[in-house]
Amino acid sequence: MNPLLEVILQNGLLLDAAGAIGIGLFGLAAVRLARQQQSWGGNMMAVGAISLLIARLYLVISPFMVNDDVLHSIGPVGVSLTIGVPPLLLTFGLASIVWGLWGHERWMRATNR
C-alpha cells in the first residue's frame, strides 16, 4: 500500500485536528477582517467557519460519545437530529463562507478600496 495513504488512514485524528485548527484560524481571520474593514462579508465568513467547526468537531467526537444507549435514550427524533444536523451545518457553513467572500468582494468594489 502507498505509505501516504497508510498515514492518512492510520492518523486520521491528527489530520482531523489539523483541519479543525485550520478552520479555527480561518474564523479568526474572518473576525479580524470584519473588525478592521467593517465588512459584513467578514461576519458571514466567521459564522460559516464557526458552523463548519461545530459540525467537524461533532463528526470527530460522535463515534466516541454516541453509542446505542444514547441513541435509545434520545428517541427517534433525536436520532434524526444526530443524522441530519451535521450535514446541514456543513452546508450552511460552506454557503456562508462563499456568500461572505462574494459580499466582501462586492463591498470592496463599491468602496473602491
CYANA upper distance limits for C-alpha pairs under 8 A (distance plus 0.5 A):
  1 MET  CA      5 LEU  CA      7.77
  1 MET  CA      6 GLU  CA      7.55
  2 ASN  CA      6 GLU  CA      6.89
  3 PRO  CA      7 VAL  CA      6.82
  4 LEU  CA      8 ILE  CA      6.79
  5 LEU  CA      9 LEU  CA      6.63
  6 GLU  CA     10 GLN  CA      6.40
  7 VAL  CA     11 ASN  CA      6.09
  7 VAL  CA     12 GLY  CA      8.45
  8 ILE  CA     12 GLY  CA      6.26
  8 ILE  CA     15 LEU  CA      7.92
 11 ASN  CA     15 LEU  CA      7.16
 12 GLY  CA     16 ASP  CA      6.58
 13 LEU  CA     17 ALA  CA      6.55
 13 LEU  CA     60 VAL  CA      8.26
 14 LEU  CA     18 ALA  CA      6.73
 15 LEU  CA     19 GLY  CA      6.63
 16 ASP  CA     20 ALA  CA      6.66
 16 ASP  CA     60 VAL  CA      7.72
 17 ALA  CA     21 ILE  CA      6.63
 18 ALA  CA     22 GLY  CA      6.62
 19 GLY  CA     23 ILE  CA      6.69
 20 ALA  CA     24 GLY  CA      6.61
 20 ALA  CA     53 LEU  CA      6.71
 20 ALA  CA     56 ARG  CA      7.54
 20 ALA  CA     57 LEU  CA      7.79
 21 ILE  CA     25 LEU  CA      6.65
 22 GLY  CA     26 PHE  CA      6.68
 23 ILE  CA     27 GLY  CA      6.70
 23 ILE  CA     49 ALA  CA      6.54
 23 ILE  CA     50 ILE  CA      8.48
 23 ILE  CA     52 LEU  CA      7.84
 23 ILE  CA     53 LEU  CA      6.75
 24 GLY  CA     28 LEU  CA      6.77
 24 GLY  CA     49 ALA  CA      7.51
 24 GLY  CA     50 ILE  CA      8.07
 24 GLY  CA     53 LEU  CA      7.45
 25 LEU  CA     29 ALA  CA      6.66
 26 PHE  CA     30 ALA  CA      6.66
 26 PHE  CA     46 ALA  CA      8.24
 26 PHE  CA     49 ALA  CA      7.27
 27 GLY  CA     31 VAL  CA      6.73
 27 GLY  CA     45 MET  CA      7.50
 27 GLY  CA     46 ALA  CA      5.28
 27 GLY  CA     47 VAL  CA      8.28
 27 GLY  CA     49 ALA  CA      5.58
 27 GLY  CA     50 ILE  CA      7.17
 28 LEU  CA     32 ARG  CA      6.69
 28 LEU  CA     46 ALA  CA      7.79
 29 ALA  CA     33 LEU  CA      6.64
 30 ALA  CA     34 ALA  CA      6.66
 30 ALA  CA     42 GLY  CA      5.35
 30 ALA  CA     43 ASN  CA      7.24
 30 ALA  CA     45 MET  CA      6.27
 30 ALA  CA     46 ALA  CA      5.64
 31 VAL  CA     35 ARG  CA      6.68
 31 VAL  CA     42 GLY  CA      6.63
 31 VAL  CA     43 ASN  CA      6.93
 31 VAL  CA     46 ALA  CA      6.32
 32 ARG  CA     36 GLN  CA      6.53
 32 ARG  CA     42 GLY  CA      8.33
 33 LEU  CA     37 GLN  CA      6.20
 33 LEU  CA     38 GLN  CA      7.97
 33 LEU  CA     39 SER  CA      7.55
 33 LEU  CA     42 GLY  CA      6.01
 34 ALA  CA     38 GLN  CA      5.53
 34 ALA  CA     39 SER  CA      5.39
 34 ALA  CA     40 TRP  CA      6.99
 34 ALA  CA     41 GLY  CA      7.67
 34 ALA  CA     42 GLY  CA      4.86
 34 ALA  CA     43 ASN  CA      6.17
 35 ARG  CA     39 SER  CA      8.00
 39 SER  CA     43 ASN  CA      7.54
 39 SER  CA    104 HIS  CA      6.71
 39 SER  CA    107 TRP  CA      7.80
 40 TRP  CA     44 MET  CA      6.88
 40 TRP  CA    100 GLY  CA      7.78
 40 TRP  CA    103 GLY  CA      7.76
 40 TRP  CA    104 HIS  CA      7.46
 41 GLY  CA     45 MET  CA      6.71
 41 GLY  CA     99 TRP  CA      7.71
 41 GLY  CA    100 GLY  CA      4.34
 41 GLY  CA    101 LEU  CA      6.50
 41 GLY  CA    102 TRP  CA      7.82
 41 GLY  CA    103 GLY  CA      5.43
 41 GLY  CA    104 HIS  CA      4.97
 42 GLY  CA     46 ALA  CA      6.65
 42 GLY  CA    100 GLY  CA      6.53
 42 GLY  CA    101 LEU  CA      8.05
 42 GLY  CA    104 HIS  CA      7.29
 43 ASN  CA     47 VAL  CA      6.74
 43 ASN  CA    100 GLY  CA      7.73
 44 MET  CA     48 GLY  CA      6.65
 44 MET  CA     96 SER  CA      5.99
 44 MET  CA     97 ILE  CA      6.82
 44 MET  CA     99 TRP  CA      7.57
 44 MET  CA    100 GLY  CA      5.27
 45 MET  CA     49 ALA  CA      6.58
 45 MET  CA     96 SER  CA      6.30
 45 MET  CA     97 ILE  CA      4.78
 45 MET  CA     98 VAL  CA      8.01
 45 MET  CA     99 TRP  CA      8.14
 45 MET  CA    100 GLY  CA      5.46
 45 MET  CA    101 LEU  CA      7.49
 46 ALA  CA     50 ILE  CA      6.68
 46 ALA  CA     97 ILE  CA      8.06
 47 VAL  CA     51 SER  CA      6.68
 47 VAL  CA     93 GLY  CA      7.60
 47 VAL  CA     96 SER  CA      7.39
 47 VAL  CA     97 ILE  CA      8.37
 48 GLY  CA     52 LEU  CA      6.66
 48 GLY  CA     92 PHE  CA      7.24
 48 GLY  CA     93 GLY  CA      4.23
 48 GLY  CA     94 LEU  CA      6.66
 48 GLY  CA     95 ALA  CA      7.74
 48 GLY  CA     96 SER  CA      5.20
 48 GLY  CA     97 ILE  CA      5.68
 49 ALA  CA     53 LEU  CA      6.52
 49 ALA  CA     93 GLY  CA      6.56
 49 ALA  CA     94 LEU  CA      8.41
 49 ALA  CA     97 ILE  CA      7.52
 50 ILE  CA     54 ILE  CA      6.63
 50 ILE  CA     93 GLY  CA      7.91
 51 SER  CA     55 ALA  CA      6.73
 51 SER  CA     89 LEU  CA      6.07
 51 SER  CA     90 LEU  CA      7.19
 51 SER  CA     92 PHE  CA      7.63
 51 SER  CA     93 GLY  CA      5.47
 52 LEU  CA     56 ARG  CA      6.44
 52 LEU  CA     89 LEU  CA      6.89
 52 LEU  CA     90 LEU  CA      5.78
 52 LEU  CA     93 GLY  CA      5.62
 52 LEU  CA     94 LEU  CA      7.79
 53 LEU  CA     57 LEU  CA      6.49
 54 ILE  CA     58 TYR  CA      6.63
 54 ILE  CA     89 LEU  CA      8.26
 55 ALA  CA     59 LEU  CA      6.70
 55 ALA  CA     86 PRO  CA      5.59
 55 ALA  CA     87 PRO  CA      8.16
 55 ALA  CA     89 LEU  CA      6.32
 55 ALA  CA     90 LEU  CA      6.65
 56 ARG  CA     60 VAL  CA      6.73
 56 ARG  CA     86 PRO  CA      8.39
 56 ARG  CA     90 LEU  CA      8.40
 57 LEU  CA     61 ILE  CA      6.52
 58 TYR  CA     62 SER  CA      6.09
 58 TYR  CA     86 PRO  CA      7.92
 59 LEU  CA     63 PRO  CA      8.01
 59 LEU  CA     86 PRO  CA      7.89
 61 ILE  CA     65 MET  CA      6.81
 62 SER  CA     66 VAL  CA      5.77
 63 PRO  CA     67 ASN  CA      7.96
 66 VAL  CA     70 VAL  CA      6.32
 66 VAL  CA     71 LEU  CA      7.38
 67 ASN  CA     71 LEU  CA      6.82
 68 ASP  CA     72 HIS  CA      6.53
 69 ASP  CA     73 SER  CA      6.69
 70 VAL  CA     74 ILE  CA      6.79
 71 LEU  CA     75 GLY  CA      6.94
 71 LEU  CA     78 GLY  CA      7.93
 71 LEU  CA     79 VAL  CA      6.59
 74 ILE  CA     78 GLY  CA      5.50
 74 ILE  CA     79 VAL  CA      7.26
 75 GLY  CA     79 VAL  CA      6.75
 76 PRO  CA     80 SER  CA      6.64
 77 VAL  CA     81 LEU  CA      6.75
 78 GLY  CA     82 THR  CA      6.66
 79 VAL  CA     83 ILE  CA      6.80
 80 SER  CA     84 GLY  CA      6.45
 81 LEU  CA     85 VAL  CA      5.97
 82 THR  CA     86 PRO  CA      7.70
 83 ILE  CA     87 PRO  CA      8.41
 84 GLY  CA     88 LEU  CA      7.01
 85 VAL  CA     89 LEU  CA      6.60
 86 PRO  CA     90 LEU  CA      6.66
 87 PRO  CA     91 THR  CA      6.54
 88 LEU  CA     92 PHE  CA      6.47
 89 LEU  CA     93 GLY  CA      6.35
 90 LEU  CA     94 LEU  CA      6.66
 91 THR  CA     95 ALA  CA      6.59
 92 PHE  CA     96 SER  CA      6.48
 93 GLY  CA     97 ILE  CA      6.75
 94 LEU  CA     98 VAL  CA      6.76
 95 ALA  CA     99 TRP  CA      6.48
 96 SER  CA    100 GLY  CA      6.34
 97 ILE  CA    101 LEU  CA      6.62
 98 VAL  CA    102 TRP  CA      6.67
 99 TRP  CA    103 GLY  CA      6.44
100 GLY  CA    104 HIS  CA      6.45
101 LEU  CA    105 GLU  CA      6.63
102 TRP  CA    106 ARG  CA      6.71
103 GLY  CA    107 TRP  CA      6.56
104 HIS  CA    108 MET  CA      6.57
105 GLU  CA    109 ARG  CA      6.78
106 ARG  CA    110 ALA  CA      6.63
107 TRP  CA    111 THR  CA      6.71
108 MET  CA    112 ASN  CA      6.31
108 MET  CA    113 ARG  CA      5.97
109 ARG  CA    113 ARG  CA      7.27
